[in-house]
Amino acid sequence: MTTQVRTICVTCARGTNSFVKQYRSFLLEPGTLFTLASSVLLLAAVILSPGGLFSTGSAAPADTWLYLAAALVGSSYIWWSAVQGIREGDFTADIPVSVATLAAIAIGENAAAAVVAVLLLVGGMLEDFVAARAGKALEALDELLPNQVTVRRNGHDVLIALEEVQVSDLLLIRPGERIAVDGEITSGRAAVNEAAITGESLPIDKIPGDSVFAGTLVQGGALEVCATRVGDDTTLGQIRRMVADALDQKAPIERLLDRYAKLYTPIALILGGLLWWWSGDILRAITMLIVFCPCVMVLATPTALVASIGNAAMRGSLVKQGATIEAMAKIDTIAFDKTGTLTLGQPALVEIISLNGQSDTEILQLAASAEKFSEHPLGQAVVQAATSRDLSILDPEIFEALPGQGVQARVNGSELLLGRTQFLAERLPFLTGQIEAQTGALTAHGRTVIPVAVDRQLAGLLILEDTLRPEAKQTIARLHQLGLRTVLISGDNRATAERIAAELSIPEFHAEVLPQQKVEIVQQLQQAGRKVAFVGDGVNDGPALATADVGVAMGVAGTDVAIETAEVALLSDELTKLPHLLALSQKAIHVIHQNLVFSLGILALAVGLTIPGILTPVTGALLHELSSLPVIANSARLISVKEQA
């Protein structure tokens, strides 16, 4: 038990240190420091003197100085913000809250002033934290590039910093390394995983003359690349800039009180002044300012949003900010990326076609044995298919991997060739016509076809494709039942995108699109008056996720950029969570409206009781505290909302 506790403590300490390191600048912000200080003081005051919450200034015990300290620390920052707002002509909730806290402190209602100040500051701090977390997306993009690269200069291979790379430099990229520039291959062959940039699900075999992108991964073979674009000019650099621009342009949703602060502030002051003039009792005027303090209104929205976010979290969905709930309730169009979102993002063997009389099992066993030592993803998919069928996979007597082309092997005395159709056509030119005739129709439907030649004769075809997620059809059908429009936006070739769209009954699709084109398609939908949610998982989806009204990232398979940029992350990688999130968001908005109506009713009641002097500053603050309970209870109902089948 002691060891377990020690392990937990060490883990917590490491997590805390990591959090502090990542968000150091946020934690050192003045607003954060004032919020934490006033919250600690208020908590200490409640623990030491809970009766101070309800005592009048004249009857307060001596140790309620902590309430005064909490009120002054929290209010001082709010007062400063209010002054800055007045100077800039920005009349936010800081102004009426400043008046309320000043009035409360003036008559000795320190606890009421402290509660109001802390409540407003905590809300502001949470919004700042969301903004700080979103900024981590840009840092995650930078991690896709190596810090140092090998460059060939004057006949020598030199290791230099990435910042020193220039256009026309020759870069040497080894297997397992990421390409640091946009460029053109001058020599070498390799399979390059471009999913991070183009969204293409399968690695692309690259040969001299082909273009490559910064941030992509060389999985097999080595390349010499001539840099054509470096730094911010690369495709990855443009993605980074678009993410930054989209985050800056998406203005934070104003809090409810800020929307009506220009009316609220003068009304509160006028009512307080008129009541003082009419009654001659300054306590009534101060009570009016206190009951106008928006405590219940402040709770009306965030309690419902927190309950909704908690409901989503319990079901495997991370909603990062409350404003997302409001935005999701208005969504009428959902755009999906394909690779890793609607599909699993991994090649799988789906069909074997025998052309020489051998059984499918015999062809697969030979092919898997030939690919046994291959590092290529397609070769590994063939081996995985044989393993899942409990086939015996032999060690090849001779094995040669030809990067960007295929493999040549001898298995149990038979000579085998597997790979690109062009590779087999070059090695067996007399079979060129037969190979093209057999593979043409299949590749036209967006499938990957691997011809298998045994002893210089075409023996069969292995057909692979990126398979659909099991829940994809159910999710799309459910979204259509809810009246939502669905769109497929993919970097894959047109044949593949068209096949996936047809299988899922998605009426609109866009294929072979780059990251900036995904953004343009989302913007076109928005310009047409649609409220768009974009669902994706890759780096190339980052700009579209940030541009959409709501970005949804596939959490487990998703990249850090997608998760940080999106407002929602599906931690369980289950698309079936989407319909639930949309329904939950709509219910949350209904609850918020109910809370606001109740809050306005309490405000009217409090004003009505204050005018004849029935309420005092103490009972006015007490009314606000008690009226928050029904709001919290109503919001709590959202936690129990269940998924519909």
LINPE-V828414 format. One record per residue. N is the residue number from 0. RES is the residue in one letter. OMEGA is omega in whole degrees, -180 to 180 (* if undefined). D_CENTER is the distance of its C-alpha to the mean C-alpha in Angstrom with 2 decimals. Layout:
n: <N & N>
res: <RES & RES>
omega: <OMEGA & OMEGA>
d_center: <D_CENTER & D_CENTER>
//
This chain:
n: <0 & 1 & 2 & 3 & 4 & 5 & 6 & 7 & 8 & 9 & 10 & 11 & 12 & 13 & 14 & 15 & 16 & 17 & 18 & 19 & 20 & 21 & 22 & 23 & 24 & 25 & 26 & 27 & 28 & 29 & 30 & 31 & 32 & 33 & 34 & 35 & 36 & 37 & 38 & 39 & 40 & 41 & 42 & 43 & 44 & 45 & 46 & 47 & 48 & 49 & 50 & 51 & 52 & 53 & 54 & 55 & 56 & 57 & 58 & 59 & 60 & 61 & 62 & 63 & 64 & 65 & 66 & 67 & 68 & 69 & 70 & 71 & 72 & 73 & 74 & 75 & 76 & 77 & 78 & 79 & 80 & 81 & 82 & 83 & 84 & 85 & 86 & 87 & 88 & 89 & 90 & 91 & 92 & 93 & 94 & 95 & 96 & 97 & 98 & 99 & 100 & 101 & 102 & 103 & 104 & 105 & 106 & 107 & 108 & 109 & 110 & 111 & 112 & 113 & 114 & 115 & 116 & 117 & 118 & 119 & 120 & 121 & 122 & 123 & 124 & 125 & 126 & 127 & 128 & 129 & 130 & 131 & 132 & 133 & 134 & 135 & 136 & 137 & 138 & 139 & 140 & 141 & 142 & 143 & 144 & 145 & 146 & 147 & 148 & 149 & 150 & 151 & 152 & 153 & 154 & 155 & 156 & 157 & 158 & 159 & 160 & 161 & 162 & 163 & 164 & 165 & 166 & 167 & 168 & 169 & 170 & 171 & 172 & 173 & 174 & 175 & 176 & 177 & 178 & 179 & 180 & 181 & 182 & 183 & 184 & 185 & 186 & 187 & 188 & 189 & 190 & 191 & 192 & 193 & 194 & 195 & 196 & 197 & 198 & 199 & 200 & 201 & 202 & 203 & 204 & 205 & 206 & 207 & 208 & 209 & 210 & 211 & 212 & 213 & 214 & 215 & 216 & 217 & 218 & 219 & 220 & 221 & 222 & 223 & 224 & 225 & 226 & 227 & 228 & 229 & 230 & 231 & 232 & 233 & 234 & 235 & 236 & 237 & 238 & 239 & 240 & 241 & 242 & 243 & 244 & 245 & 246 & 247 & 248 & 249 & 250 & 251 & 252 & 253 & 254 & 255 & 256 & 257 & 258 & 259 & 260 & 261 & 262 & 263 & 264 & 265 & 266 & 267 & 268 & 269 & 270 & 271 & 272 & 273 & 274 & 275 & 276 & 277 & 278 & 279 & 280 & 281 & 282 & 283 & 284 & 285 & 286 & 287 & 288 & 289 & 290 & 291 & 292 & 293 & 294 & 295 & 296 & 297 & 298 & 299 & 300 & 301 & 302 & 303 & 304 & 305 & 306 & 307 & 308 & 309 & 310 & 311 & 312 & 313 & 314 & 315 & 316 & 317 & 318 & 319 & 320 & 321 & 322 & 323 & 324 & 325 & 326 & 327 & 328 & 329 & 330 & 331 & 332 & 333 & 334 & 335 & 336 & 337 & 338 & 339 & 340 & 341 & 342 & 343 & 344 & 345 & 346 & 347 & 348 & 349 & 350 & 351 & 352 & 353 & 354 & 355 & 356 & 357 & 358 & 359 & 360 & 361 & 362 & 363 & 364 & 365 & 366 & 367 & 368 & 369 & 370 & 371 & 372 & 373 & 374 & 375 & 376 & 377 & 378 & 379 & 380 & 381 & 382 & 383 & 384 & 385 & 386 & 387 & 388 & 389 & 390 & 391 & 392 & 393 & 394 & 395 & 396 & 397 & 398 & 399 & 400 & 401 & 402 & 403 & 404 & 405 & 406 & 407 & 408 & 409 & 410 & 411 & 412 & 413 & 414 & 415 & 416 & 417 & 418 & 419 & 420 & 421 & 422 & 423 & 424 & 425 & 426 & 427 & 428 & 429 & 430 & 431 & 432 & 433 & 434 & 435 & 436 & 437 & 438 & 439 & 440 & 441 & 442 & 443 & 444 & 445 & 446 & 447 & 448 & 449 & 450 & 451 & 452 & 453 & 454 & 455 & 456 & 457 & 458 & 459 & 460 & 461 & 462 & 463 & 464 & 465 & 466 & 467 & 468 & 469 & 470 & 471 & 472 & 473 & 474 & 475 & 476 & 477 & 478 & 479 & 480 & 481 & 482 & 483 & 484 & 485 & 486 & 487 & 488 & 489 & 490 & 491 & 492 & 493 & 494 & 495 & 496 & 497 & 498 & 499 & 500 & 501 & 502 & 503 & 504 & 505 & 506 & 507 & 508 & 509 & 510 & 511 & 512 & 513 & 514 & 515 & 516 & 517 & 518 & 519 & 520 & 521 & 522 & 523 & 524 & 525 & 526 & 527 & 528 & 529 & 530 & 531 & 532 & 533 & 534 & 535 & 536 & 537 & 538 & 539 & 540 & 541 & 542 & 543 & 544 & 545 & 546 & 547 & 548 & 549 & 550 & 551 & 552 & 553 & 554 & 555 & 556 & 557 & 558 & 559 & 560 & 561 & 562 & 563 & 564 & 565 & 566 & 567 & 568 & 569 & 570 & 571 & 572 & 573 & 574 & 575 & 576 & 577 & 578 & 579 & 580 & 581 & 582 & 583 & 584 & 585 & 586 & 587 & 588 & 589 & 590 & 591 & 592 & 593 & 594 & 595 & 596 & 597 & 598 & 599 & 600 & 601 & 602 & 603 & 604 & 605 & 606 & 607 & 608 & 609 & 610 & 611 & 612 & 613 & 614 & 615 & 616 & 617 & 618 & 619 & 620 & 621 & 622 & 623 & 624 & 625 & 626 & 627 & 628 & 629 & 630 & 631 & 632 & 633 & 634 & 635 & 636 & 637 & 638 & 639 & 640 & 641 & 642 & 643 & 644>
res: <M & T & T & Q & V & R & T & I & C & V & T & C & A & R & G & T & N & S & F & V & K & Q & Y & R & S & F & L & L & E & P & G & T & L & F & T & L & A & S & S & V & L & L & L & A & A & V & I & L & S & P & G & G & L & F & S & T & G & S & A & A & P & A & D & T & W & L & Y & L & A & A & A & L & V & G & S & S & Y & I & W & W & S & A & V & Q & G & I & R & E & G & D & F & T & A & D & I & P & V & S & V & A & T & L & A & A & I & A & I & G & E & N & A & A & A & A & V & V & A & V & L & L & L & V & G & G & M & L & E & D & F & V & A & A & R & A & G & K & A & L & E & A & L & D & E & L & L & P & N & Q & V & T & V & R & R & N & G & H & D & V & L & I & A & L & E & E & V & Q & V & S & D & L & L & L & I & R & P & G & E & R & I & A & V & D & G & E & I & T & S & G & R & A & A & V & N & E & A & A & I & T & G & E & S & L & P & I & D & K & I & P & G & D & S & V & F & A & G & T & L & V & Q & G & G & A & L & E & V & C & A & T & R & V & G & D & D & T & T & L & G & Q & I & R & R & M & V & A & D & A & L & D & Q & K & A & P & I & E & R & L & L & D & R & Y & A & K & L & Y & T & P & I & A & L & I & L & G & G & L & L & W & W & W & S & G & D & I & L & R & A & I & T & M & L & I & V & F & C & P & C & V & M & V & L & A & T & P & T & A & L & V & A & S & I & G & N & A & A & M & R & G & S & L & V & K & Q & G & A & T & I & E & A & M & A & K & I & D & T & I & A & F & D & K & T & G & T & L & T & L & G & Q & P & A & L & V & E & I & I & S & L & N & G & Q & S & D & T & E & I & L & Q & L & A & A & S & A & E & K & F & S & E & H & P & L & G & Q & A & V & V & Q & A & A & T & S & R & D & L & S & I & L & D & P & E & I & F & E & A & L & P & G & Q & G & V & Q & A & R & V & N & G & S & E & L & L & L & G & R & T & Q & F & L & A & E & R & L & P & F & L & T & G & Q & I & E & A & Q & T & G & A & L & T & A & H & G & R & T & V & I & P & V & A & V & D & R & Q & L & A & G & L & L & I & L & E & D & T & L & R & P & E & A & K & Q & T & I & A & R & L & H & Q & L & G & L & R & T & V & L & I & S & G & D & N & R & A & T & A & E & R & I & A & A & E & L & S & I & P & E & F & H & A & E & V & L & P & Q & Q & K & V & E & I & V & Q & Q & L & Q & Q & A & G & R & K & V & A & F & V & G & D & G & V & N & D & G & P & A & L & A & T & A & D & V & G & V & A & M & G & V & A & G & T & D & V & A & I & E & T & A & E & V & A & L & L & S & D & E & L & T & K & L & P & H & L & L & A & L & S & Q & K & A & I & H & V & I & H & Q & N & L & V & F & S & L & G & I & L & A & L & A & V & G & L & T & I & P & G & I & L & T & P & V & T & G & A & L & L & H & E & L & S & S & L & P & V & I & A & N & S & A & R & L & I & S & V & K & E & Q & A>
omega: <-180 & 179 & 180 & 179 & -180 & 179 & 179 & -180 & 179 & 179 & 178 & -179 & 179 & 180 & 179 & 179 & 179 & 180 & -179 & -180 & -177 & -173 & -178 & -178 & 178 & -178 & -180 & 177 & 180 & -180 & 179 & -178 & 179 & 180 & -179 & -178 & -179 & 179 & 179 & 179 & 179 & 179 & 179 & 180 & -180 & -180 & -176 & -177 & -180 & 179 & 180 & 178 & -173 & -177 & 176 & -178 & -177 & -176 & -176 & 177 & -173 & -175 & 175 & 172 & 177 & 176 & 179 & 179 & 178 & -180 & -178 & -180 & -180 & -176 & -178 & 178 & 178 & 179 & 179 & 179 & 179 & 179 & 178 & 179 & 179 & 180 & -178 & -179 & -179 & -175 & -179 & 180 & 179 & -176 & 179 & 178 & 177 & 178 & -178 & -179 & 177 & -180 & -179 & 179 & -177 & -179 & 176 & 178 & -174 & -179 & 179 & 179 & -179 & -179 & -180 & -178 & -178 & -179 & -179 & -178 & 180 & 178 & 179 & -180 & 179 & 178 & 179 & 179 & 178 & 179 & 179 & -180 & 179 & -180 & 179 & 179 & -179 & 178 & 180 & 177 & -179 & -178 & 178 & -177 & 177 & 178 & -179 & -180 & 177 & -177 & 178 & -180 & 178 & 177 & -180 & 176 & -174 & 176 & -177 & 176 & -178 & -177 & -177 & -179 & -179 & 175 & -179 & 174 & 176 & -179 & 177 & -178 & -178 & 178 & 180 & 179 & 177 & 177 & -171 & -176 & 164 & -177 & -179 & -180 & 178 & 176 & 180 & 177 & -179 & 171 & -176 & 178 & -178 & -177 & -178 & -176 & -174 & -176 & 179 & -171 & -176 & 176 & -178 & 176 & -175 & 179 & 180 & -178 & 179 & 178 & 177 & -177 & 173 & 179 & 179 & -170 & 176 & -175 & 180 & -178 & 179 & -176 & 167 & -172 & 174 & -176 & 175 & 176 & -178 & 175 & -177 & -179 & 180 & 178 & 178 & 177 & 178 & 177 & 180 & -179 & -180 & 177 & -180 & -179 & -178 & 179 & 180 & -176 & -179 & -176 & 177 & 179 & -178 & 175 & -176 & -177 & 180 & -178 & -176 & -176 & -179 & 176 & -175 & -175 & -179 & 179 & -180 & -178 & -179 & 179 & 179 & 179 & 180 & -179 & 177 & -180 & -175 & -174 & -175 & -178 & -178 & 179 & 177 & 180 & 180 & 177 & 178 & 179 & -179 & -179 & 175 & 177 & -168 & -178 & -177 & 178 & 178 & -180 & -171 & -177 & -175 & 179 & 177 & -179 & 179 & 178 & 179 & 179 & 177 & 177 & -179 & -178 & 179 & -180 & 171 & 179 & 180 & 175 & -167 & -177 & -177 & -179 & 180 & 179 & 179 & -179 & -179 & -180 & -178 & -176 & 175 & -180 & 177 & 178 & -177 & 161 & -178 & -171 & 179 & -179 & 174 & 177 & -178 & 178 & -180 & 179 & 178 & 178 & -177 & -177 & 175 & 179 & 179 & -178 & -177 & 179 & 177 & 179 & 177 & -179 & -179 & -180 & -180 & -179 & 178 & -178 & -180 & 178 & 178 & -177 & -171 & -177 & -179 & 177 & -178 & -179 & 179 & 177 & 178 & 178 & 178 & 179 & 179 & 179 & 179 & 179 & -179 & 179 & 178 & 177 & 178 & -178 & -176 & 172 & 178 & 178 & 175 & 180 & 176 & 177 & 180 & -175 & 178 & -177 & -178 & 179 & 174 & -175 & 172 & -178 & 178 & 177 & -179 & 177 & -177 & 171 & 176 & 176 & -179 & 179 & 179 & 179 & 179 & 179 & 178 & -178 & -178 & -174 & -180 & 178 & -174 & -178 & -179 & -179 & -179 & -180 & -176 & -173 & -174 & -177 & -178 & 180 & 179 & 179 & 174 & 179 & 176 & -177 & 177 & 175 & 179 & 178 & 179 & -179 & 173 & 175 & 180 & -174 & -177 & 180 & 173 & -176 & -179 & 176 & 176 & -171 & 178 & 170 & -177 & -176 & -174 & -178 & -180 & -178 & -179 & 179 & 179 & 179 & 178 & 177 & 179 & 178 & -178 & 177 & 180 & -179 & 175 & 179 & -171 & 173 & 179 & 179 & -173 & -178 & 180 & -179 & -180 & 179 & -180 & -180 & -180 & -179 & -177 & -179 & 174 & -171 & -175 & 178 & 177 & -175 & 176 & -179 & 176 & -177 & -178 & 178 & 175 & 178 & -179 & 180 & 177 & -180 & 178 & 178 & 179 & 179 & 177 & 177 & -179 & 172 & -166 & 167 & 178 & -179 & -178 & -177 & -172 & 175 & -178 & 179 & -175 & 180 & 180 & 177 & -180 & -177 & -177 & 176 & 174 & 176 & -179 & -179 & 172 & -165 & -174 & -179 & -175 & 177 & 179 & -179 & -180 & -177 & -178 & -176 & -176 & 176 & -178 & 175 & 178 & -173 & -179 & -180 & -180 & -180 & -178 & 178 & -176 & 180 & 179 & -180 & -180 & 179 & 179 & -180 & 179 & 178 & 179 & 179 & 177 & 179 & 178 & 178 & 178 & 179 & -179 & 177 & 178 & -179 & 178 & 177 & 178 & 179 & 179 & 178 & -179 & 179 & -180 & 179 & -180 & -175 & 179 & 178 & 179 & 177 & 172 & 176 & -179 & -179 & 176 & 177 & 179 & 178 & 179 & -179 & -179 & -178 & 178 & -177 & 177 & 178 & 179 & -179 & 179 & 180 & -177 & 179 & -177 & -179 & -175 & 179 & -176 & 177 & 177 & -179 & *>
d_center: <37.49 & 37.93 & 36.12 & 33.16 & 33.01 & 33.32 & 30.47 & 28.21 & 29.30 & 28.67 & 25.15 & 24.46 & 26.10 & 24.04 & 20.77 & 22.17 & 23.32 & 20.00 & 18.31 & 21.24 & 21.09 & 17.46 & 17.84 & 21.56 & 21.65 & 19.82 & 22.22 & 25.14 & 24.49 & 27.55 & 25.68 & 24.09 & 27.52 & 29.41 & 27.06 & 27.41 & 31.14 & 31.94 & 29.98 & 31.91 & 35.15 & 34.61 & 33.83 & 36.94 & 38.99 & 38.05 & 38.92 & 42.20 & 43.27 & 41.54 & 44.51 & 43.64 & 40.96 & 43.79 & 46.70 & 48.19 & 48.61 & 52.30 & 51.90 & 48.89 & 49.57 & 49.80 & 46.59 & 44.46 & 44.36 & 40.91 & 39.83 & 41.31 & 39.56 & 36.14 & 36.96 & 38.13 & 35.28 & 32.56 & 34.60 & 35.53 & 32.00 & 31.72 & 35.14 & 34.19 & 31.09 & 33.39 & 35.93 & 33.42 & 32.23 & 35.86 & 36.57 & 33.73 & 34.53 & 31.22 & 32.30 & 29.49 & 29.79 & 30.87 & 34.32 & 35.36 & 33.93 & 35.96 & 39.05 & 38.51 & 38.09 & 41.07 & 43.18 & 42.24 & 43.10 & 46.29 & 47.64 & 46.53 & 43.60 & 41.51 & 39.41 & 38.34 & 37.47 & 35.44 & 33.41 & 32.63 & 31.68 & 29.40 & 27.60 & 26.80 & 25.83 & 23.39 & 21.52 & 21.42 & 20.33 & 17.25 & 16.22 & 16.99 & 14.95 & 11.71 & 12.81 & 13.69 & 10.46 & 8.69 & 11.70 & 11.02 & 9.02 & 12.55 & 14.20 & 12.28 & 13.57 & 17.00 & 17.05 & 17.34 & 20.81 & 23.86 & 25.71 & 29.01 & 30.32 & 33.73 & 35.62 & 39.05 & 41.35 & 45.11 & 45.26 & 43.46 & 40.00 & 38.49 & 35.36 & 33.87 & 30.83 & 28.12 & 28.94 & 32.51 & 31.81 & 33.49 & 33.67 & 36.18 & 35.70 & 35.94 & 33.19 & 33.76 & 30.79 & 31.54 & 30.03 & 26.71 & 26.09 & 23.53 & 25.02 & 24.85 & 26.03 & 26.30 & 29.75 & 32.38 & 33.70 & 37.34 & 38.11 & 36.75 & 34.93 & 31.66 & 28.77 & 25.65 & 22.13 & 20.44 & 17.35 & 15.17 & 16.85 & 18.51 & 16.68 & 20.17 & 20.05 & 23.34 & 24.63 & 26.94 & 30.48 & 31.32 & 34.89 & 36.65 & 35.96 & 32.38 & 29.53 & 26.65 & 23.40 & 22.25 & 19.56 & 20.88 & 22.51 & 26.21 & 26.76 & 30.50 & 33.26 & 33.56 & 33.28 & 34.92 & 32.87 & 34.21 & 31.68 & 31.47 & 28.50 & 27.31 & 24.93 & 23.13 & 25.01 & 23.33 & 20.77 & 18.16 & 19.47 & 19.13 & 15.45 & 15.03 & 17.20 & 15.48 & 12.08 & 14.32 & 16.33 & 13.70 & 12.36 & 16.07 & 17.16 & 14.87 & 17.31 & 16.47 & 17.97 & 21.34 & 22.50 & 25.16 & 27.91 & 27.17 & 27.65 & 31.14 & 32.09 & 34.65 & 36.52 & 35.96 & 37.38 & 40.72 & 41.24 & 40.94 & 43.33 & 45.75 & 45.97 & 46.52 & 49.18 & 50.93 & 51.02 & 52.54 & 55.07 & 55.95 & 56.25 & 57.12 & 54.89 & 52.19 & 50.61 & 49.87 & 48.24 & 46.06 & 45.23 & 44.16 & 41.67 & 40.36 & 40.01 & 38.22 & 35.65 & 32.44 & 31.74 & 31.31 & 29.39 & 26.96 & 26.42 & 26.43 & 22.86 & 20.90 & 22.65 & 21.61 & 17.96 & 18.06 & 19.86 & 17.38 & 14.43 & 16.85 & 17.78 & 14.31 & 13.89 & 17.34 & 16.43 & 13.46 & 10.53 & 8.55 & 8.70 & 8.23 & 11.12 & 14.19 & 14.27 & 11.52 & 14.21 & 16.73 & 14.82 & 14.13 & 17.84 & 18.78 & 16.87 & 19.55 & 18.01 & 15.25 & 14.81 & 13.96 & 13.70 & 16.37 & 16.17 & 14.19 & 13.00 & 16.38 & 18.19 & 18.15 & 18.10 & 21.40 & 24.92 & 27.31 & 31.02 & 31.74 & 35.38 & 38.49 & 41.32 & 44.68 & 47.07 & 49.97 & 50.79 & 48.87 & 46.71 & 42.93 & 42.99 & 45.32 & 43.27 & 40.03 & 41.90 & 43.32 & 40.07 & 38.16 & 41.03 & 40.92 & 37.15 & 37.40 & 37.00 & 34.63 & 31.26 & 30.03 & 27.19 & 29.46 & 32.31 & 30.31 & 29.33 & 33.09 & 33.97 & 31.39 & 32.93 & 36.38 & 35.40 & 33.97 & 37.37 & 39.28 & 41.03 & 42.91 & 41.37 & 44.12 & 44.03 & 44.87 & 48.21 & 46.98 & 43.36 & 42.17 & 38.63 & 38.65 & 35.26 & 34.05 & 36.87 & 37.27 & 39.43 & 43.18 & 44.62 & 47.71 & 47.30 & 50.38 & 52.56 & 50.59 & 49.12 & 45.56 & 43.43 & 39.79 & 37.29 & 36.72 & 39.30 & 40.46 & 41.07 & 43.26 & 45.04 & 45.94 & 47.25 & 48.94 & 49.90 & 52.26 & 49.32 & 47.31 & 48.36 & 47.68 & 44.20 & 43.15 & 44.68 & 42.86 & 39.37 & 39.24 & 38.47 & 35.88 & 33.85 & 34.09 & 31.97 & 29.07 & 30.05 & 30.75 & 34.43 & 36.13 & 39.92 & 41.95 & 45.47 & 47.99 & 51.23 & 50.69 & 50.23 & 47.12 & 46.45 & 43.22 & 39.68 & 36.44 & 33.72 & 30.06 & 26.93 & 23.23 & 23.45 & 21.63 & 19.61 & 22.22 & 20.43 & 19.51 & 22.84 & 22.84 & 19.45 & 20.50 & 23.89 & 22.60 & 20.53 & 23.73 & 25.72 & 23.65 & 24.62 & 21.32 & 21.46 & 19.59 & 19.19 & 18.62 & 17.54 & 18.18 & 19.40 & 21.89 & 25.53 & 26.83 & 28.71 & 25.78 & 23.56 & 26.59 & 27.32 & 23.89 & 23.95 & 27.48 & 26.81 & 24.10 & 26.09 & 23.46 & 25.80 & 24.07 & 22.66 & 22.22 & 22.87 & 23.16 & 20.76 & 19.39 & 16.13 & 18.13 & 19.62 & 16.39 & 15.86 & 19.50 & 19.30 & 16.54 & 18.72 & 21.79 & 20.52 & 19.75 & 23.17 & 24.72 & 23.68 & 20.85 & 17.77 & 15.03 & 11.82 & 10.37 & 9.26 & 8.80 & 8.43 & 10.26 & 10.85 & 12.82 & 10.06 & 8.51 & 11.22 & 11.13 & 7.53 & 8.76 & 12.11 & 11.66 & 12.56 & 9.46 & 6.40 & 5.76 & 4.62 & 7.74 & 7.43 & 10.94 & 11.61 & 8.39 & 8.91 & 7.98 & 7.39 & 4.93 & 2.98 & 4.54 & 4.72 & 2.81 & 5.08 & 5.18 & 4.95 & 8.48 & 9.98 & 13.23 & 12.25 & 14.48 & 14.31 & 16.98 & 14.63 & 13.81 & 17.39 & 17.55 & 14.59 & 16.33 & 19.68 & 18.63 & 17.33 & 20.69 & 22.63 & 20.95 & 22.09 & 25.56 & 25.73 & 24.82 & 27.63 & 29.98 & 29.23 & 29.90 & 33.15 & 34.22 & 33.40 & 35.46 & 38.23 & 38.34 & 38.46 & 41.37 & 43.11 & 42.77 & 44.16 & 46.97 & 47.94 & 47.75 & 50.22 & 53.20 & 52.32 & 51.37 & 48.14 & 48.36 & 45.60 & 45.24 & 45.24 & 42.92 & 40.31 & 41.00 & 40.48 & 37.02 & 36.12 & 37.53 & 36.03 & 32.52 & 33.18 & 33.26 & 30.01 & 28.30 & 30.01 & 29.00 & 25.32 & 25.59 & 26.47 & 22.86 & 22.20 & 24.59 & 23.28 & 23.24 & 21.70 & 24.13 & 25.39>
//
